[in-house]
Amino acid sequence: MQLDEIIRKITEAENALSHELSRDDLGLSQDYSEIAQNYLKELVALKDSLQGDELIKAQEFAKAYAEHIKSQVKFLAQKREEVGLQYRNVRGKHVVSNKYVQFKYDSPVKTNNIDKA
């Protein structure tokens, strides 16, 4: 496969990956990620046979792709932290709610809501 074709295939796989992630389809996202990784392996194997302008183009693409991956990792870490914070907030509310229900259940004064259960 030629350099331009490999770069195009990696770019297409990354675009499809981003699209599937925006739709929260993790299965297809993983498939596109594996496709991009396979093309990246082909690019690495092709690198040894490149010379001149093609070698420079491959190196520039690799640097740009590495920056893209770094920004994705930062973004995912930020999203993971946000989800973790939301989880801790919801979990805390459930703990308080469960303690309140247990207190009402253990209370000697029964309310109509508890007695009906």
Contacts in CASP RR format, 6 or more apart in sequence:
PFRMAT RR
TARGET T0000
AUTHOR 0000-0000-0000
METHOD contacts of the structure
MODEL  1
MQLDEIIRKITEAENALSHELSRDDLGLSQDYSEIAQNYLKELVALKDSL
QGDELIKAQEFAKAYAEHIKSQVKFLAQKREEVGLQYRNVRGKHVVSNKY
VQFKYDSPVKTNNIDKA
1 9 0 8 1.000
1 42 0 8 1.000
1 46 0 8 1.000
3 43 0 8 1.000
3 46 0 8 1.000
3 50 0 8 1.000
3 54 0 8 1.000
3 57 0 8 1.000
3 58 0 8 1.000
6 39 0 8 1.000
6 42 0 8 1.000
6 43 0 8 1.000
6 46 0 8 1.000
7 43 0 8 1.000
7 57 0 8 1.000
7 61 0 8 1.000
9 35 0 8 1.000
9 39 0 8 1.000
10 36 0 8 1.000
10 39 0 8 1.000
10 40 0 8 1.000
10 43 0 8 1.000
10 65 0 8 1.000
13 32 0 8 1.000
13 33 0 8 1.000
13 35 0 8 1.000
13 36 0 8 1.000
13 39 0 8 1.000
14 32 0 8 1.000
14 36 0 8 1.000
14 68 0 8 1.000
16 28 0 8 1.000
16 32 0 8 1.000
17 29 0 8 1.000
17 32 0 8 1.000
17 33 0 8 1.000
17 36 0 8 1.000
20 26 0 8 1.000
20 27 0 8 1.000
20 28 0 8 1.000
20 29 0 8 1.000
20 32 0 8 1.000
21 29 0 8 1.000
40 65 0 8 1.000
43 58 0 8 1.000
43 61 0 8 1.000
43 62 0 8 1.000
46 58 0 8 1.000
47 55 0 8 1.000
47 58 0 8 1.000
50 58 0 8 1.000
104 111 0 8 1.000
104 114 0 8 1.000
105 114 0 8 1.000
END
